[in-house]
Amino acid sequence: MIKVLDHPLVHNDISIIRNKNTNSSHFRDAVKRISYHLAIESLFNLDTEEINVETPLEITKGKKISAKVLVIPILRAGLSLLPAFQEIYPDLIIGYAALKRNEETFESEEYYYNIPKISKDYKVIILEVMLATGGSINTLLSKLEMDGITNITVCSIVSAPEGLEKIGANFPNVEIITAVIDRELNDKKYILPGLGDAGDRINNT
């Protein structure tokens, strides 16, 4: 299932990060604001349990999150989405995956993987600013599937149809939440119209 965020604040920030004249500081700020929307949407259906809460006046019923959540940013750009998720839900667990694209074959190559052991009832959220070919996420999903993890959501800001199609074909039960779906990939597998290299713009390199 693919869900595209439709909110005027998100639309406004997408325009900011697309603009080639937006500096690194303002780019990061806009990415973080979009991340809050992704976090709220991806954590919408967490399991809860009923608890008693003592107010200054009486005891009432309340709800406490009972779900266990693992968030995996894909280095390096995916790290920019993480702070918003930590603020929205401080009790989440964090793993890290680093995959880079081979510029000749356009295939993803893993160079770091540190995911804690989790049980099958965890909810897993993968963070990636740009979902282009879907190669990196596809590789990560394959590993998670081998570990028996089935409740997975992918959060991205900009997605290409080709990458969405690839993930949908290989992992039809994975939920994808994105801020926008762009037109296509060019011959170098960059998203059009896109926003350039997100990692470079976030890190001012």
GIQUIKA-V204093 format. One record per pair of residues at least 24 apart in sequence whose C-alpha atoms are under 7 Angstrom apart, sorted by the first residue. I is the first residue (numbers start at 1). J is the second residue. D is the distance in Angstrom with one decimal. If there is no record, write none. Layout:
BEGIN
<<I | J | D> <I | J | D>>
END
This chain:
BEGIN
<<1 | 174 | 6.8> <1 | 175 | 4.9> <1 | 176 | 6.1> <2 | 175 | 6.1> <2 | 176 | 4.7> <2 | 177 | 5.9> <3 | 176 | 6.2> <3 | 177 | 4.8> <3 | 178 | 6.4> <4 | 177 | 5.9> <4 | 178 | 5.1> <4 | 179 | 5.5> <4 | 180 | 6.1> <5 | 178 | 6.3> <5 | 179 | 4.9> <10 | 34 | 5.8> <17 | 195 | 6.4> <18 | 194 | 6.6> <18 | 195 | 4.4> <24 | 201 | 5.5> <24 | 202 | 5.6> <24 | 203 | 6.9> <24 | 204 | 5.5> <27 | 202 | 6.5> <28 | 202 | 5.6> <32 | 80 | 6.9> <32 | 81 | 6.1> <32 | 84 | 6.3> <35 | 81 | 5.4> <35 | 84 | 5.8> <36 | 84 | 5.3> <36 | 85 | 6.9> <38 | 155 | 6.5> <38 | 177 | 7.0> <39 | 84 | 6.9> <39 | 85 | 5.4> <39 | 88 | 7.0> <42 | 153 | 6.9> <67 | 122 | 7.0> <68 | 122 | 5.1> <68 | 123 | 6.2> <69 | 93 | 6.1> <69 | 122 | 5.6> <69 | 123 | 4.8> <69 | 124 | 5.9> <70 | 94 | 5.6> <70 | 95 | 7.0> <70 | 122 | 6.8> <70 | 123 | 6.2> <70 | 124 | 4.8> <70 | 125 | 6.3> <71 | 95 | 6.2> <71 | 124 | 5.8> <71 | 125 | 4.7> <71 | 126 | 5.9> <72 | 96 | 5.3> <72 | 97 | 6.8> <72 | 125 | 6.1> <72 | 126 | 4.8> <72 | 127 | 6.0> <73 | 97 | 6.6> <73 | 126 | 5.8> <73 | 127 | 4.4> <73 | 128 | 6.3> <74 | 98 | 5.5> <74 | 99 | 7.0> <74 | 127 | 6.0> <74 | 128 | 5.7> <75 | 99 | 6.8> <76 | 199 | 6.3> <77 | 128 | 6.7> <77 | 129 | 6.1> <77 | 198 | 6.3> <77 | 199 | 4.7> <78 | 127 | 5.2> <78 | 128 | 4.4> <78 | 129 | 5.5> <81 | 127 | 6.6> <99 | 136 | 6.0> <107 | 135 | 6.3> <108 | 135 | 5.6> <108 | 136 | 5.3> <120 | 148 | 6.0> <120 | 149 | 5.1> <122 | 151 | 6.9> <123 | 151 | 5.1> <123 | 152 | 6.0> <124 | 151 | 6.2> <124 | 152 | 4.8> <124 | 153 | 6.3> <125 | 152 | 5.8> <125 | 153 | 4.8> <125 | 154 | 5.7> <126 | 153 | 6.3> <126 | 154 | 4.7> <126 | 155 | 6.0> <127 | 154 | 6.3> <127 | 155 | 5.1> <127 | 156 | 6.2> <128 | 155 | 6.3> <128 | 156 | 4.9> <129 | 156 | 4.9> <129 | 157 | 5.0> <129 | 158 | 6.4> <130 | 156 | 5.9> <130 | 157 | 6.0> <130 | 158 | 4.9> <130 | 159 | 5.8> <131 | 156 | 6.3> <131 | 158 | 6.3> <131 | 159 | 4.5> <131 | 160 | 6.2> <131 | 163 | 6.2> <132 | 159 | 5.9> <132 | 160 | 5.1> <132 | 163 | 5.3> <132 | 189 | 7.0> <132 | 190 | 6.7> <132 | 191 | 6.1> <133 | 162 | 6.0> <133 | 163 | 4.2> <133 | 189 | 6.8> <134 | 163 | 4.2> <134 | 164 | 6.8> <134 | 166 | 6.5> <134 | 167 | 6.5> <138 | 167 | 6.2> <158 | 182 | 6.8> <160 | 184 | 5.6> <160 | 185 | 6.7> <160 | 191 | 6.2>>
END
